[in-house]
């Protein structure tokens, strides 16, 4: 599980040249953005806890994501949501029911007890009631996992999809920078094999209830 610096060193070794660091870095981030919407075993059923203040009924899903090593951009943290739960105490959670946003009447929202329903908008979750006390809600679903920083050693992408990204970066460099069609084709085949391996690993979890059907 390399960090970015170590990952780029691997690419340099693969190419047997040290002048492609910036190109490899750009390709790494571009390809993580490309793979983020795809459902893998490590980015589905991911839970995040959100604190909601008293008399509030929205969960802000925007988070800062690494666009490059030095630049971030706000994006919705979930591609799809499978469940929203109120954390009551310990592992005891109260499951909310999903509804359409049009079913939530903004004029009827009031401090009338705990919310029972939620609607998903691109950048937030809207609850159907205000609650008189602050509460914590757990959102589960297909999450947009962040790209690594230079010194990150436990990034999900580099831990679980290192070879997928490595072969795709090499494919990009050979195809678009070095214009070596033979090597580009070789790494395209290897990359497809890495994708197939992740698909198989993802399918292995489908019978456990841990993830929903894979969409590629």
C-alpha positions, 0 to 999 in steps of 0.5 A: 500500500504505497503513498503517492510518492512511492506509487510514482517511484513504481511508475518510474521503475516500470518505465525505466525513466524518471521524467514522467513524474508530473504526467503520472501524478496527473494520470493518477488523479484523473483515473481515480476520478474516473473510477470513483463512480464505479461500484467496488467492494471497498466503496459501497456500504460505506458509513459516515456519521453526520451531526444535525443541529436542533431544529435543522432538517438537512444533512450536508453531503458536500466534502472537499475532495483532492482534485490534485495534490495541492487543490481540493474541490467540493463534491457530493460525498455519495453517488447513491445512498442505501440507508439513513439511520438515526443513531439512538444509542450504541449500535441501536439505530432507527432506520428512516424511509426514503421518499421523494423530495416532492413528498416533503412539504416545506411548509409542513415541516415543524418540530413535531418529533423525530423524522421518519423519512428522508429525501436525497438531493445531489448535495444533501439529505432532507429530513421530513421533520425538525427535531428539538434536539441535536441528533446524529445520522448515519448515511450508508451507500456508494461513497466518493472515496478521496484521492490520496495526498503525498504522505497518505499511507492508508488511502483506499484507492492505493490499498485496494486498487493499486494495480488497477491504477498502476496499469492504467497510468502506464497505459495512459503514458504509453498511449498519450505521452510516449506514443508506443502503441504496442506497450499501450495495448499490453497494459490495456490488456493487463488493466482489463485483467485487474478490473476483472479481478476487482469485479470478481472480488466485488461479486464475492461479497454480493451474497453477504448483504454487504453490497448491492449489485455491481454496476460497471 
